[in-house]
Amino acid sequence: MQTLNVHLNDLREGTTAKVRSIVGPKWFRERIFELGLLPGITVTVVKKTPLGGPIIVEFLTQRLALSRKEAHWIHVDVLS
């Protein structure tokens, strides 16, 4: 089942989703694309730190920490 208009920062720990689009400033999009996080890639939320701290996601063979603001710029479709 897919859900539209969901941001990566809205997901709970353990949730898997497929990246729909990445918005935000050009510097952010370039950085994320260089790391291999592209539309169509499947990501899993590994950890959401408390008090608005970073979100740790896993994709391909790596983990990445994103601020809540950065995670808001990543639109996803929930897979599980």
N, C-alpha and C positions, 0 to 999 in steps of 0.2 A: 504494500500500500504506500502511495506517495502523497505527501502533503506539500502544498504550494505555499510560497511566501513565508518560509521559515528561515530565520537567521541562525547561524551556527551557535551564537551565544544563548539561544533559547533552548537548546537541547540539554537533556539530562546526561549524567555520566552513564557510559555504557551504550549510548544510542549510536547507531550507525546511520549515515546519510550519504547521499551522492551530491557533490557540488554542482549546483545549477549555474551560478554566476558569481563573479567577484567584482565588487564595485569599490569605491573609495578613491583616494588620491592615486595618481600615476605611480609615485614611488612605491606605494604599498602593492599595487598590482604587479609591478615589475619584480619586486622582491619575492612575492608569493609564487609567481610563475617560475622564477629561477630555482626555487626550492622544489618545484615539481607539483605544487598544488594547483591543479588546473580543473576547469569544468569537466565533469564526467568522472572524476576521481572519487573513490569511496573513502570516507573518513569516519573514524570512531572517536567519540569524546571519551578520553581516558580519565581525566580529572578536572573538576571545577573547584578551584581553590576558593576558600571563604572570603567574605567581605569585599567582593568585587575584584579579587586577584585574577591572575591569568587562567586561561583555559588550555589544557594540554590535550592535543589531538594526535591521533596516529593515522598515518596514511602511507601507502607503499611499504617501505621498510624503516620509516623514521617517525620520530615524535617531534612535535612543534608546540611551543608555548605562544599563545596569542593573548593580547589584552582583550578585554570585553569589547572595546570599541572596534578593534580589528576583526574580531569574530563576528561583529554585527554587519560588517561589510561583505561577509561570505553568505550567500543564499544557498540553501540546500533543500533537497527532497528527502524526507525521512524514509529509511528502509526498514529499520527495526528498533 
